[in-house]
Amino acid sequence: MPTAVLLINVEIGHEDEVFEELKKIPEVKAAYVVYGMYDIIAVVKANDLKTLRSVISEKIRKIPYVSATLTHVAIEGKEFERS
C-alpha cells in the first residue's frame, strides 16, 4: 500500500482548521500539529500511487490555508509500524 509522509505549511493561525479538514480525509491515517519549519505532518495511505497522488493534489493541497507541502513517498517493503 503506497504511503506518503507530508510536511505541510499553513497560513499563520489556521493550523487547527487545516488539522480538522485532514481528519475528514479517509486516506490520512495520522496527522500531527508540530513546532518547527512545518506546521503539520500527515501520513497518507492509498491503494495505489494514482490514488495517493490524487489525494495529495486534489484534496490536501486544496484545503484552504495550506500554503505549501513537501511529500515523501515511502519505499514499499522498507517500512514497519508499531502500535
PyMOL Python script that loads the backbone (N, CA, C, O; Angstrom):
from pymol import cmd

cmd.read_pdbstr("""\
ATOM      1  N   MET A   1       0.856  -1.181   0.000  1.00  0.00           N
ATOM      2  CA  MET A   1       0.000   0.000   0.000  1.00  0.00           C
ATOM      3  C   MET A   1       0.897   1.238   0.000  1.00  0.00           C
ATOM      4  O   MET A   1       1.644   1.446   0.955  1.00  0.00           O
ATOM      5  N   PRO A   2       0.841   2.060  -1.045  1.00  0.00           N
ATOM      6  CA  PRO A   2       1.665   3.266  -1.098  1.00  0.00           C
ATOM      7  C   PRO A   2       1.383   4.205   0.076  1.00  0.00           C
ATOM      8  O   PRO A   2       0.236   4.456   0.445  1.00  0.00           O
ATOM      9  N   THR A   3       2.470   4.706   0.640  1.00  0.00           N
ATOM     10  CA  THR A   3       2.395   5.586   1.804  1.00  0.00           C
ATOM     11  C   THR A   3       3.235   6.823   1.546  1.00  0.00           C
ATOM     12  O   THR A   3       4.317   6.746   0.964  1.00  0.00           O
ATOM     13  N   ALA A   4       2.723   7.964   1.988  1.00  0.00           N
ATOM     14  CA  ALA A   4       3.485   9.207   1.885  1.00  0.00           C
ATOM     15  C   ALA A   4       3.435   9.935   3.228  1.00  0.00           C
ATOM     16  O   ALA A   4       2.440   9.882   3.950  1.00  0.00           O
ATOM     17  N   VAL A   5       4.524  10.606   3.533  1.00  0.00           N
ATOM     18  CA  VAL A   5       4.583  11.497   4.686  1.00  0.00           C
ATOM     19  C   VAL A   5       4.616  12.904   4.125  1.00  0.00           C
ATOM     20  O   VAL A   5       5.502  13.251   3.344  1.00  0.00           O
ATOM     21  N   LEU A   6       3.644  13.715   4.528  1.00  0.00           N
ATOM     22  CA  LEU A   6       3.552  15.089   4.041  1.00  0.00           C
ATOM     23  C   LEU A   6       3.945  16.066   5.135  1.00  0.00           C
ATOM     24  O   LEU A   6       3.481  15.975   6.272  1.00  0.00           O
ATOM     25  N   LEU A   7       4.800  16.990   4.771  1.00  0.00           N
ATOM     26  CA  LEU A   7       5.140  18.116   5.631  1.00  0.00           C
ATOM     27  C   LEU A   7       4.349  19.296   5.088  1.00  0.00           C
ATOM     28  O   LEU A   7       4.486  19.658   3.919  1.00  0.00           O
ATOM     29  N   ILE A   8       3.529  19.887   5.930  1.00  0.00           N
ATOM     30  CA  ILE A   8       2.564  20.879   5.458  1.00  0.00           C
ATOM     31  C   ILE A   8       2.807  22.227   6.132  1.00  0.00           C
ATOM     32  O   ILE A   8       2.917  22.306   7.355  1.00  0.00           O
ATOM     33  N   ASN A   9       2.892  23.282   5.330  1.00  0.00           N
ATOM     34  CA  ASN A   9       2.913  24.652   5.833  1.00  0.00           C
ATOM     35  C   ASN A   9       1.516  25.232   5.722  1.00  0.00           C
ATOM     36  O   ASN A   9       0.816  25.030   4.729  1.00  0.00           O
ATOM     37  N   VAL A  10       1.125  25.955   6.759  1.00  0.00           N
ATOM     38  CA  VAL A  10      -0.216  26.518   6.861  1.00  0.00           C
ATOM     39  C   VAL A  10      -0.082  28.017   7.131  1.00  0.00           C
ATOM     40  O   VAL A  10       0.857  28.453   7.797  1.00  0.00           O
ATOM     41  N   GLU A  11      -1.021  28.796   6.613  1.00  0.00           N
ATOM     42  CA  GLU A  11      -1.022  30.220   6.925  1.00  0.00           C
ATOM     43  C   GLU A  11      -1.155  30.404   8.439  1.00  0.00           C
ATOM     44  O   GLU A  11      -1.884  29.666   9.102  1.00  0.00           O
ATOM     45  N   ILE A  12      -0.454  31.381   8.965  1.00  0.00           N
ATOM     46  CA  ILE A  12      -0.386  31.609  10.410  1.00  0.00           C
ATOM     47  C   ILE A  12      -1.778  31.693  11.023  1.00  0.00           C
ATOM     48  O   ILE A  12      -2.653  32.415  10.545  1.00  0.00           O
ATOM     49  N   GLY A  13      -1.951  30.926  12.102  1.00  0.00           N
ATOM     50  CA  GLY A  13      -3.190  30.962  12.858  1.00  0.00           C
ATOM     51  C   GLY A  13      -4.284  30.026  12.373  1.00  0.00           C
ATOM     52  O   GLY A  13      -5.381  30.011  12.930  1.00  0.00           O
ATOM     53  N   HIS A  14      -3.990  29.234  11.322  1.00  0.00           N
ATOM     54  CA  HIS A  14      -5.017  28.362  10.748  1.00  0.00           C
ATOM     55  C   HIS A  14      -4.691  26.872  10.886  1.00  0.00           C
ATOM     56  O   HIS A  14      -5.261  26.040  10.179  1.00  0.00           O
ATOM     57  N   GLU A  15      -3.785  26.545  11.785  1.00  0.00           N
ATOM     58  CA  GLU A  15      -3.379  25.150  11.960  1.00  0.00           C
ATOM     59  C   GLU A  15      -4.561  24.257  12.347  1.00  0.00           C
ATOM     60  O   GLU A  15      -4.725  23.167  11.798  1.00  0.00           O
ATOM     61  N   ASP A  16      -5.369  24.712  13.277  1.00  0.00           N
ATOM     62  CA  ASP A  16      -6.483  23.889  13.752  1.00  0.00           C
ATOM     63  C   ASP A  16      -7.502  23.613  12.652  1.00  0.00           C
ATOM     64  O   ASP A  16      -8.038  22.509  12.569  1.00  0.00           O
ATOM     65  N   GLU A  17      -7.771  24.599  11.815  1.00  0.00           N
ATOM     66  CA  GLU A  17      -8.734  24.416  10.728  1.00  0.00           C
ATOM     67  C   GLU A  17      -8.238  23.387   9.721  1.00  0.00           C
ATOM     68  O   GLU A  17      -9.002  22.528   9.281  1.00  0.00           O
ATOM     69  N   VAL A  18      -6.970  23.471   9.357  1.00  0.00           N
ATOM     70  CA  VAL A  18      -6.402  22.511   8.408  1.00  0.00           C
ATOM     71  C   VAL A  18      -6.371  21.123   9.039  1.00  0.00           C
ATOM     72  O   VAL A  18      -6.692  20.135   8.378  1.00  0.00           O
ATOM     73  N   PHE A  19      -5.991  21.042  10.296  1.00  0.00           N
ATOM     74  CA  PHE A  19      -5.957  19.766  11.019  1.00  0.00           C
ATOM     75  C   PHE A  19      -7.329  19.097  10.999  1.00  0.00           C
ATOM     76  O   PHE A  19      -7.429  17.892  10.768  1.00  0.00           O
ATOM     77  N   GLU A  20      -8.375  19.866  11.238  1.00  0.00           N
ATOM     78  CA  GLU A  20      -9.738  19.314  11.240  1.00  0.00           C
ATOM     79  C   GLU A  20     -10.149  18.830   9.845  1.00  0.00           C
ATOM     80  O   GLU A  20     -10.845  17.821   9.724  1.00  0.00           O
ATOM     81  N   GLU A  21      -9.732  19.529   8.808  1.00  0.00           N
ATOM     82  CA  GLU A  21     -10.032  19.099   7.440  1.00  0.00           C
ATOM     83  C   GLU A  21      -9.293  17.810   7.089  1.00  0.00           C
ATOM     84  O   GLU A  21      -9.843  16.942   6.411  1.00  0.00           O
ATOM     85  N   LEU A  22      -8.053  17.683   7.547  1.00  0.00           N
ATOM     86  CA  LEU A  22      -7.289  16.465   7.299  1.00  0.00           C
ATOM     87  C   LEU A  22      -7.971  15.255   7.924  1.00  0.00           C
ATOM     88  O   LEU A  22      -7.950  14.165   7.352  1.00  0.00           O
ATOM     89  N   LYS A  23      -8.569  15.439   9.087  1.00  0.00           N
ATOM     90  CA  LYS A  23      -9.247  14.340   9.777  1.00  0.00           C
ATOM     91  C   LYS A  23     -10.429  13.799   8.975  1.00  0.00           C
ATOM     92  O   LYS A  23     -10.855  12.666   9.201  1.00  0.00           O
ATOM     93  N   LYS A  24     -10.964  14.588   8.046  1.00  0.00           N
ATOM     94  CA  LYS A  24     -12.112  14.177   7.229  1.00  0.00           C
ATOM     95  C   LYS A  24     -11.708  13.335   6.016  1.00  0.00           C
ATOM     96  O   LYS A  24     -12.575  12.755   5.362  1.00  0.00           O
ATOM     97  N   ILE A  25     -10.431  13.256   5.707  1.00  0.00           N
ATOM     98  CA  ILE A  25      -9.953  12.536   4.529  1.00  0.00           C
ATOM     99  C   ILE A  25      -9.563  11.121   4.954  1.00  0.00           C
ATOM    100  O   ILE A  25      -8.608  10.952   5.711  1.00  0.00           O
ATOM    101  N   PRO A  26     -10.280  10.105   4.483  1.00  0.00           N
ATOM    102  CA  PRO A  26     -10.033   8.732   4.948  1.00  0.00           C
ATOM    103  C   PRO A  26      -8.606   8.232   4.719  1.00  0.00           C
ATOM    104  O   PRO A  26      -8.102   7.426   5.501  1.00  0.00           O
ATOM    105  N   GLU A  27      -7.964   8.695   3.675  1.00  0.00           N
ATOM    106  CA  GLU A  27      -6.601   8.232   3.380  1.00  0.00           C
ATOM    107  C   GLU A  27      -5.555   8.824   4.316  1.00  0.00           C
ATOM    108  O   GLU A  27      -4.430   8.327   4.370  1.00  0.00           O
ATOM    109  N   VAL A  28      -5.900   9.873   5.050  1.00  0.00           N
ATOM    110  CA  VAL A  28      -4.982  10.438   6.045  1.00  0.00           C
ATOM    111  C   VAL A  28      -5.094   9.570   7.288  1.00  0.00           C
ATOM    112  O   VAL A  28      -6.099   9.606   7.998  1.00  0.00           O
ATOM    113  N   LYS A  29      -4.057   8.795   7.540  1.00  0.00           N
ATOM    114  CA  LYS A  29      -4.083   7.828   8.637  1.00  0.00           C
ATOM    115  C   LYS A  29      -3.588   8.418   9.949  1.00  0.00           C
ATOM    116  O   LYS A  29      -3.895   7.893  11.019  1.00  0.00           O
ATOM    117  N   ALA A  30      -2.826   9.501   9.880  1.00  0.00           N
ATOM    118  CA  ALA A  30      -2.341  10.176  11.090  1.00  0.00           C
ATOM    119  C   ALA A  30      -1.979  11.605  10.708  1.00  0.00           C
ATOM    120  O   ALA A  30      -1.583  11.879   9.575  1.00  0.00           O
ATOM    121  N   ALA A  31      -2.119  12.501  11.664  1.00  0.00           N
ATOM    122  CA  ALA A  31      -1.702  13.895  11.457  1.00  0.00           C
ATOM    123  C   ALA A  31      -1.266  14.462  12.798  1.00  0.00           C
ATOM    124  O   ALA A  31      -1.840  14.142  13.839  1.00  0.00           O
ATOM    125  N   TYR A  32      -0.252  15.300  12.758  1.00  0.00           N
ATOM    126  CA  TYR A  32       0.316  15.887  13.964  1.00  0.00           C
ATOM    127  C   TYR A  32       0.570  17.371  13.727  1.00  0.00           C
ATOM    128  O   TYR A  32       1.210  17.740  12.742  1.00  0.00           O
ATOM    129  N   VAL A  33       0.081  18.214  14.610  1.00  0.00           N
ATOM    130  CA  VAL A  33       0.458  19.624  14.587  1.00  0.00           C
ATOM    131  C   VAL A  33       1.788  19.697  15.322  1.00  0.00           C
ATOM    132  O   VAL A  33       1.908  19.198  16.441  1.00  0.00           O
ATOM    133  N   VAL A  34       2.790  20.317  14.701  1.00  0.00           N
ATOM    134  CA  VAL A  34       4.145  20.282  15.235  1.00  0.00           C
ATOM    135  C   VAL A  34       4.755  21.686  15.289  1.00  0.00           C
ATOM    136  O   VAL A  34       4.279  22.617  14.638  1.00  0.00           O
ATOM    137  N   TYR A  35       5.808  21.807  16.073  1.00  0.00           N
ATOM    138  CA  TYR A  35       6.625  23.020  16.090  1.00  0.00           C
ATOM    139  C   TYR A  35       7.766  22.811  15.109  1.00  0.00           C
ATOM    140  O   TYR A  35       8.216  21.684  14.903  1.00  0.00           O
ATOM    141  N   GLY A  36       8.232  23.892  14.507  1.00  0.00           N
ATOM    142  CA  GLY A  36       9.379  23.782  13.618  1.00  0.00           C
ATOM    143  C   GLY A  36       9.104  24.417  12.277  1.00  0.00           C
ATOM    144  O   GLY A  36       8.223  25.267  12.147  1.00  0.00           O
ATOM    145  N   MET A  37       9.862  24.003  11.282  1.00  0.00           N
ATOM    146  CA  MET A  37       9.786  24.584   9.948  1.00  0.00           C
ATOM    147  C   MET A  37       8.430  24.321   9.295  1.00  0.00           C
ATOM    148  O   MET A  37       7.954  25.136   8.505  1.00  0.00           O
ATOM    149  N   TYR A  38       7.811  23.195   9.620  1.00  0.00           N
ATOM    150  CA  TYR A  38       6.495  22.850   9.089  1.00  0.00           C
ATOM    151  C   TYR A  38       5.484  22.891  10.224  1.00  0.00           C
ATOM    152  O   TYR A  38       5.850  22.815  11.397  1.00  0.00           O
ATOM    153  N   ASP A  39       4.223  23.009   9.871  1.00  0.00           N
ATOM    154  CA  ASP A  39       3.173  23.164  10.874  1.00  0.00           C
ATOM    155  C   ASP A  39       2.434  21.861  11.173  1.00  0.00           C
ATOM    156  O   ASP A  39       1.996  21.637  12.302  1.00  0.00           O
ATOM    157  N   ILE A  40       2.297  21.007  10.163  1.00  0.00           N
ATOM    158  CA  ILE A  40       1.572  19.746  10.317  1.00  0.00           C
ATOM    159  C   ILE A  40       2.335  18.664   9.560  1.00  0.00           C
ATOM    160  O   ILE A  40       2.858  18.901   8.471  1.00  0.00           O
ATOM    161  N   ILE A  41       2.388  17.481  10.149  1.00  0.00           N
ATOM    162  CA  ILE A  41       2.913  16.302   9.467  1.00  0.00           C
ATOM    163  C   ILE A  41       1.751  15.332   9.331  1.00  0.00           C
ATOM    164  O   ILE A  41       1.047  15.063  10.305  1.00  0.00           O
ATOM    165  N   ALA A  42       1.547  14.808   8.136  1.00  0.00           N
ATOM    166  CA  ALA A  42       0.454  13.865   7.889  1.00  0.00           C
ATOM    167  C   ALA A  42       0.983  12.607   7.224  1.00  0.00           C
ATOM    168  O   ALA A  42       1.893  12.662   6.397  1.00  0.00           O
ATOM    169  N   VAL A  43       0.404  11.478   7.594  1.00  0.00           N
ATOM    170  CA  VAL A  43       0.714  10.191   6.968  1.00  0.00           C
ATOM    171  C   VAL A  43      -0.491   9.811   6.115  1.00  0.00           C
ATOM    172  O   VAL A  43      -1.617   9.737   6.606  1.00  0.00           O
ATOM    173  N   VAL A  44      -0.235   9.570   4.832  1.00  0.00           N
ATOM    174  CA  VAL A  44      -1.305   9.282   3.885  1.00  0.00           C
ATOM    175  C   VAL A  44      -1.053   7.912   3.265  1.00  0.00           C
ATOM    176  O   VAL A  44       0.060   7.613   2.832  1.00  0.00           O
ATOM    177  N   LYS A  45      -2.105   7.074   3.224  1.00  0.00           N
ATOM    178  CA  LYS A  45      -2.008   5.753   2.609  1.00  0.00           C
ATOM    179  C   LYS A  45      -3.151   5.584   1.619  1.00  0.00           C
ATOM    180  O   LYS A  45      -4.280   6.003   1.873  1.00  0.00           O
ATOM    181  N   ALA A  46      -2.838   4.959   0.479  1.00  0.00           N
ATOM    182  CA  ALA A  46      -3.858   4.719  -0.546  1.00  0.00           C
ATOM    183  C   ALA A  46      -3.617   3.347  -1.168  1.00  0.00           C
ATOM    184  O   ALA A  46      -2.565   2.739  -0.970  1.00  0.00           O
ATOM    185  N   ASN A  47      -4.601   2.873  -1.918  1.00  0.00           N
ATOM    186  CA  ASN A  47      -4.490   1.555  -2.531  1.00  0.00           C
ATOM    187  C   ASN A  47      -3.488   1.501  -3.674  1.00  0.00           C
ATOM    188  O   ASN A  47      -2.940   0.439  -3.970  1.00  0.00           O
ATOM    189  N   ASP A  48      -3.242   2.650  -4.323  1.00  0.00           N
ATOM    190  CA  ASP A  48      -2.298   2.690  -5.438  1.00  0.00           C
ATOM    191  C   ASP A  48      -1.719   4.097  -5.542  1.00  0.00           C
ATOM    192  O   ASP A  48      -2.222   5.035  -4.924  1.00  0.00           O
ATOM    193  N   LEU A  49      -0.649   4.231  -6.337  1.00  0.00           N
ATOM    194  CA  LEU A  49       0.025   5.530  -6.466  1.00  0.00           C
ATOM    195  C   LEU A  49      -0.855   6.592  -7.097  1.00  0.00           C
ATOM    196  O   LEU A  49      -0.779   7.764  -6.728  1.00  0.00           O
ATOM    197  N   LYS A  50      -1.692   6.192  -8.048  1.00  0.00           N
ATOM    198  CA  LYS A  50      -2.583   7.159  -8.698  1.00  0.00           C
ATOM    199  C   LYS A  50      -3.525   7.781  -7.668  1.00  0.00           C
ATOM    200  O   LYS A  50      -3.734   8.994  -7.667  1.00  0.00           O
ATOM    201  N   THR A  51      -4.086   6.961  -6.803  1.00  0.00           N
ATOM    202  CA  THR A  51      -4.987   7.471  -5.760  1.00  0.00           C
ATOM    203  C   THR A  51      -4.220   8.315  -4.758  1.00  0.00           C
ATOM    204  O   THR A  51      -4.706   9.361  -4.328  1.00  0.00           O
ATOM    205  N   LEU A  52      -3.031   7.875  -4.382  1.00  0.00           N
ATOM    206  CA  LEU A  52      -2.200   8.648  -3.445  1.00  0.00           C
ATOM    207  C   LEU A  52      -1.938  10.037  -4.014  1.00  0.00           C
ATOM    208  O   LEU A  52      -2.104  11.041  -3.321  1.00  0.00           O
ATOM    209  N   ARG A  53      -1.532  10.089  -5.268  1.00  0.00           N
ATOM    210  CA  ARG A  53      -1.250  11.371  -5.926  1.00  0.00           C
ATOM    211  C   ARG A  53      -2.501  12.248  -5.963  1.00  0.00           C
ATOM    212  O   ARG A  53      -2.423  13.455  -5.733  1.00  0.00           O
ATOM    213  N   SER A  54      -3.643  11.645  -6.250  1.00  0.00           N
ATOM    214  CA  SER A  54      -4.898  12.390  -6.316  1.00  0.00           C
ATOM    215  C   SER A  54      -5.284  12.956  -4.955  1.00  0.00           C
ATOM    216  O   SER A  54      -5.693  14.113  -4.858  1.00  0.00           O
ATOM    217  N   VAL A  55      -5.159  12.162  -3.919  1.00  0.00           N
ATOM    218  CA  VAL A  55      -5.495  12.634  -2.567  1.00  0.00           C
ATOM    219  C   VAL A  55      -4.630  13.833  -2.200  1.00  0.00           C
ATOM    220  O   VAL A  55      -5.122  14.829  -1.669  1.00  0.00           O
ATOM    221  N   ILE A  56      -3.348  13.727  -2.486  1.00  0.00           N
ATOM    222  CA  ILE A  56      -2.435  14.825  -2.132  1.00  0.00           C
ATOM    223  C   ILE A  56      -2.735  16.070  -2.964  1.00  0.00           C
ATOM    224  O   ILE A  56      -2.846  17.170  -2.423  1.00  0.00           O
ATOM    225  N   SER A  57      -2.863  15.897  -4.269  1.00  0.00           N
ATOM    226  CA  SER A  57      -3.049  17.046  -5.166  1.00  0.00           C
ATOM    227  C   SER A  57      -4.449  17.639  -5.120  1.00  0.00           C
ATOM    228  O   SER A  57      -4.614  18.858  -5.092  1.00  0.00           O
ATOM    229  N   GLU A  58      -5.448  16.775  -5.113  1.00  0.00           N
ATOM    230  CA  GLU A  58      -6.828  17.241  -5.246  1.00  0.00           C
ATOM    231  C   GLU A  58      -7.545  17.487  -3.921  1.00  0.00           C
ATOM    232  O   GLU A  58      -8.522  18.234  -3.881  1.00  0.00           O
ATOM    233  N   LYS A  59      -7.082  16.880  -2.858  1.00  0.00           N
ATOM    234  CA  LYS A  59      -7.751  17.064  -1.565  1.00  0.00           C
ATOM    235  C   LYS A  59      -6.894  17.874  -0.606  1.00  0.00           C
ATOM    236  O   LYS A  59      -7.306  18.949  -0.169  1.00  0.00           O
ATOM    237  N   ILE A  60      -5.716  17.380  -0.273  1.00  0.00           N
ATOM    238  CA  ILE A  60      -4.905  18.027   0.771  1.00  0.00           C
ATOM    239  C   ILE A  60      -4.392  19.391   0.328  1.00  0.00           C
ATOM    240  O   ILE A  60      -4.536  20.367   1.065  1.00  0.00           O
ATOM    241  N   ARG A  61      -3.802  19.480  -0.844  1.00  0.00           N
ATOM    242  CA  ARG A  61      -3.227  20.755  -1.282  1.00  0.00           C
ATOM    243  C   ARG A  61      -4.287  21.813  -1.552  1.00  0.00           C
ATOM    244  O   ARG A  61      -3.965  22.999  -1.627  1.00  0.00           O
ATOM    245  N   LYS A  62      -5.548  21.406  -1.698  1.00  0.00           N
ATOM    246  CA  LYS A  62      -6.624  22.365  -1.949  1.00  0.00           C
ATOM    247  C   LYS A  62      -7.378  22.760  -0.679  1.00  0.00           C
ATOM    248  O   LYS A  62      -8.351  23.512  -0.744  1.00  0.00           O
ATOM    249  N   ILE A  63      -6.940  22.262   0.463  1.00  0.00           N
ATOM    250  CA  ILE A  63      -7.548  22.694   1.720  1.00  0.00           C
ATOM    251  C   ILE A  63      -7.225  24.177   1.907  1.00  0.00           C
ATOM    252  O   ILE A  63      -6.071  24.579   1.759  1.00  0.00           O
ATOM    253  N   PRO A  64      -8.238  24.997   2.233  1.00  0.00           N
ATOM    254  CA  PRO A  64      -7.950  26.412   2.475  1.00  0.00           C
ATOM    255  C   PRO A  64      -6.866  26.582   3.552  1.00  0.00           C
ATOM    256  O   PRO A  64      -6.839  25.852   4.542  1.00  0.00           O
ATOM    257  N   TYR A  65      -5.996  27.539   3.341  1.00  0.00           N
ATOM    258  CA  TYR A  65      -4.914  27.925   4.239  1.00  0.00           C
ATOM    259  C   TYR A  65      -3.673  27.038   4.153  1.00  0.00           C
ATOM    260  O   TYR A  65      -2.683  27.318   4.829  1.00  0.00           O
ATOM    261  N   VAL A  66      -3.696  25.978   3.343  1.00  0.00           N
ATOM    262  CA  VAL A  66      -2.471  25.220   3.102  1.00  0.00           C
ATOM    263  C   VAL A  66      -1.642  26.039   2.123  1.00  0.00           C
ATOM    264  O   VAL A  66      -2.082  26.319   1.008  1.00  0.00           O
ATOM    265  N   SER A  67      -0.438  26.423   2.544  1.00  0.00           N
ATOM    266  CA  SER A  67       0.382  27.272   1.687  1.00  0.00           C
ATOM    267  C   SER A  67       1.455  26.499   0.931  1.00  0.00           C
ATOM    268  O   SER A  67       1.877  26.930  -0.142  1.00  0.00           O
ATOM    269  N   ALA A  68       1.908  25.358   1.471  1.00  0.00           N
ATOM    270  CA  ALA A  68       2.924  24.558   0.790  1.00  0.00           C
ATOM    271  C   ALA A  68       2.957  23.161   1.405  1.00  0.00           C
ATOM    272  O   ALA A  68       2.606  22.961   2.567  1.00  0.00           O
ATOM    273  N   THR A  69       3.392  22.199   0.582  1.00  0.00           N
ATOM    274  CA  THR A  69       3.584  20.843   1.076  1.00  0.00           C
ATOM    275  C   THR A  69       4.901  20.299   0.547  1.00  0.00           C
ATOM    276  O   THR A  69       5.382  20.705  -0.511  1.00  0.00           O
ATOM    277  N   LEU A  70       5.469  19.379   1.298  1.00  0.00           N
ATOM    278  CA  LEU A  70       6.640  18.625   0.859  1.00  0.00           C
ATOM    279  C   LEU A  70       6.290  17.164   1.077  1.00  0.00           C
ATOM    280  O   LEU A  70       6.001  16.752   2.201  1.00  0.00           O
ATOM    281  N   THR A  71       6.315  16.383   0.009  1.00  0.00           N
ATOM    282  CA  THR A  71       5.849  14.998   0.051  1.00  0.00           C
ATOM    283  C   THR A  71       7.016  14.034  -0.023  1.00  0.00           C
ATOM    284  O   THR A  71       7.897  14.162  -0.872  1.00  0.00           O
ATOM    285  N   HIS A  72       7.006  13.065   0.882  1.00  0.00           N
ATOM    286  CA  HIS A  72       7.995  11.980   0.884  1.00  0.00           C
ATOM    287  C   HIS A  72       7.236  10.675   0.702  1.00  0.00           C
ATOM    288  O   HIS A  72       6.474  10.276   1.583  1.00  0.00           O
ATOM    289  N   VAL A  73       7.435  10.005  -0.428  1.00  0.00           N
ATOM    290  CA  VAL A  73       6.764   8.726  -0.680  1.00  0.00           C
ATOM    291  C   VAL A  73       7.680   7.620  -0.151  1.00  0.00           C
ATOM    292  O   VAL A  73       8.858   7.549  -0.499  1.00  0.00           O
ATOM    293  N   ALA A  74       7.115   6.764   0.692  1.00  0.00           N
ATOM    294  CA  ALA A  74       7.885   5.677   1.293  1.00  0.00           C
ATOM    295  C   ALA A  74       8.204   4.603   0.260  1.00  0.00           C
ATOM    296  O   ALA A  74       7.429   4.370  -0.667  1.00  0.00           O
ATOM    297  N   ILE A  75       9.334   3.961   0.427  1.00  0.00           N
ATOM    298  CA  ILE A  75       9.729   2.843  -0.416  1.00  0.00           C
ATOM    299  C   ILE A  75       8.987   1.607   0.090  1.00  0.00           C
ATOM    300  O   ILE A  75       9.147   1.200   1.241  1.00  0.00           O
ATOM    301  N   GLU A  76       8.178   1.020  -0.781  1.00  0.00           N
ATOM    302  CA  GLU A  76       7.396  -0.149  -0.372  1.00  0.00           C
ATOM    303  C   GLU A  76       8.320  -1.299   0.023  1.00  0.00           C
ATOM    304  O   GLU A  76       9.324  -1.565  -0.638  1.00  0.00           O
ATOM    305  N   GLY A  77       7.961  -1.968   1.106  1.00  0.00           N
ATOM    306  CA  GLY A  77       8.758  -3.080   1.602  1.00  0.00           C
ATOM    307  C   GLY A  77       9.841  -2.652   2.565  1.00  0.00           C
ATOM    308  O   GLY A  77      10.518  -3.498   3.150  1.00  0.00           O
ATOM    309  N   LYS A  78      10.019  -1.364   2.739  1.00  0.00           N
ATOM    310  CA  LYS A  78      11.045  -0.833   3.645  1.00  0.00           C
ATOM    311  C   LYS A  78      10.379  -0.003   4.736  1.00  0.00           C
ATOM    312  O   LYS A  78      10.758   1.142   4.983  1.00  0.00           O
ATOM    313  N   GLU A  79       9.371  -0.605   5.391  1.00  0.00           N
ATOM    314  CA  GLU A  79       8.646   0.113   6.414  1.00  0.00           C
ATOM    315  C   GLU A  79       8.181  -0.870   7.476  1.00  0.00           C
ATOM    316  O   GLU A  79       8.071  -2.070   7.223  1.00  0.00           O
ATOM    317  N   PHE A  80       7.913  -0.357   8.647  1.00  0.00           N
ATOM    318  CA  PHE A  80       7.249  -1.114   9.696  1.00  0.00           C
ATOM    319  C   PHE A  80       6.515  -0.130  10.573  1.00  0.00           C
ATOM    320  O   PHE A  80       6.840   1.057  10.598  1.00  0.00           O
ATOM    321  N   GLU A  81       5.533  -0.618  11.287  1.00  0.00           N
ATOM    322  CA  GLU A  81       4.758   0.213  12.192  1.00  0.00           C
ATOM    323  C   GLU A  81       4.625  -0.499  13.528  1.00  0.00           C
ATOM    324  O   GLU A  81       4.502  -1.722  13.584  1.00  0.00           O
ATOM    325  N   ARG A  82       4.650   0.264  14.581  1.00  0.00           N
ATOM    326  CA  ARG A  82       4.389  -0.250  15.924  1.00  0.00           C
ATOM    327  C   ARG A  82       3.106   0.365  16.433  1.00  0.00           C
ATOM    328  O   ARG A  82       2.737   1.474  16.048  1.00  0.00           O
ATOM    329  N   SER A  83       2.438  -0.354  17.292  1.00  0.00           N
ATOM    330  CA  SER A  83       1.227   0.225  17.887  1.00  0.00           C
ATOM    331  C   SER A  83       1.493   0.640  19.312  1.00  0.00           C
ATOM    332  O   SER A  83       0.597   1.150  19.984  1.00  0.00           O
TER     333      SER A  83
END
""", "prot")
cmd.dss("prot")
cmd.show_as("cartoon", "prot")
cmd.util.cbc("prot")
cmd.orient("prot")
